[in-house]
Amino acid sequence: MTDPRVTSSPGPSDAPRGTGPRFGVEMAAAAALDRVLPEAEYRRRLSREARDFLRLERRLRAGVEGDLTRRFCLRAVAEAERVEYSLLEVGARGNRTFALFAEIVTATRWAAKALHALLHLRGRIRRYLGERRDLDGFRHDLDECIGWLAGRLGALLESSLVEAEGPLGLEVPADAMEAAVLQGEDVRWRLPQDLDAGEAEGHPERIADLATKFLALGEELERLSLPAPGHLAALDAFVRDAFPASAAQEARARMHGIQSTYDTTVAATPVEAEDAELKTFRGFVSILLHLLEAVAYLLQIHARLAHDLRSARLRTRAEPILGTADLLRWAVTFLVTSTIQCVREARGTARSVLARYSRVREIALDLPVGRKLHLRPAGLIVRVVQHHGLPVEMRMGEQSVDARLLMDVILLAAGHADSTQVRFRGDERPLGDLQALFEHRLGEDGFETLPPSLAYLREGSRGA
């Protein structure tokens, strides 16, 4: 029997025909789950969740032998992340009481990640470049940067404890985190990350692809116009307009992709064992990855403070803790500048690797009779070259351009409107597809006439 005290909601069968789902009832029920959490109740919860995070500051206060270790940084990241998720879950960033603590925790996470990257970088410099005397200045500045960032991390942890003990009134632990769990380095064992990789490890084509991607990213970084070191407004404009945190994160992700692909397809293969220059190339990739990581993480702190804080009062309180002026100087004047210098040094190695593992030749192709190289066929040429990801030089008359760049190809064609022949120089794989494209009249008779080797052009046209 049905309990008459229970009021049942109408089910699907009770809804009038043609009225559709009862969204109003469902949404009202969902909204009822969103309640105001009393601050006193959340204090008790946060005291439990932030305990180990606050114990890290106690550890620093008690003393850490030598430099902060990478393991300390990783533990700081993990604990800050755990507390940050709790704060975000209850909307702490919009709460007057908890907002500053939330910002301190988030900044701690990014600062610890940046310090971990720099500590890793210091080891990679020593491993791959040795004790070169010409790097003495860089090593000195790197040590200074590490010292500054370690100081900022300590200040953030101290500020979090002060905020917890004072305005928040949390139950703060008196004991420090055990020193033993924060010393030494972790060894992380992982299976090869080769889910989407082909079967042939160390294949020359893959090495050429990696060198090409490395050079392309390096070219983009070298095009950055660095501001004058002493002008804070210029540094701020640079990270706002030329190289914001999002661009730094993208560059970091691309370099990480190069390293990951190398490690799963080239490292520890017979090809690598026979070619010492490949390990040098891998060393430059690793060094640049850690430089870009540090830049991206520091700029993330700056972006949050400059653009994401919802209160000018909160920004005024947070800025002295973060040291934003010094942050910009270290991130741009030292780290971005060092990144570009490293790219320039690595360029010769990457080009040498590319030349050795790509099969370069030159071809001359005639345009179809009565046809000009207008926008549509120019776009197909670029798509062929971009599909392979390998550099191809395109020449008309005495002028040449990078065939990966559509605007350059269009301008080249416009400047040689009377030319009936185009020359290409590059790896034989994109050149073979370009030859097939020209033999089929540059697609002027429709995509269905193109050979199977150019099926990706048909698929791309359908997606467009």
Secondary structure as UniProt FT lines:
FT   TURN            4..5
FT   HELIX           12..14
FT   TURN            17..18
FT   HELIX           23..31
FT   TURN            32..33
FT   HELIX           39..49
FT   HELIX           51..62
FT   HELIX           70..89
FT   TURN            90..91
FT   HELIX           92..94
FT   TURN            96..98
FT   HELIX           99..129
FT   TURN            130..131
FT   HELIX           133..135
FT   HELIX           136..165
FT   TURN            166..167
FT   HELIX           179..182
FT   TURN            195..196
FT   TURN            201..202
FT   HELIX           204..222
FT   TURN            229..230
FT   HELIX           232..237
FT   HELIX           238..242
FT   HELIX           245..265
FT   TURN            266..268
FT   HELIX           270..274
FT   HELIX           276..303
FT   HELIX           304..308
FT   HELIX           312..322
FT   HELIX           324..328
FT   HELIX           329..336
FT   HELIX           337..357
FT   STRAND          360..366
FT   TURN            369..370
FT   HELIX           375..388
FT   STRAND          392..396
FT   TURN            397..398
FT   STRAND          399..402
FT   TURN            403..404
FT   HELIX           406..415
FT   TURN            416..418
FT   STRAND          421..427
FT   HELIX           428..439
FT   HELIX           441..443
FT   TURN            444..445
FT   HELIX           447..449
FT   HELIX           452..454
FT   HELIX           455..463
//
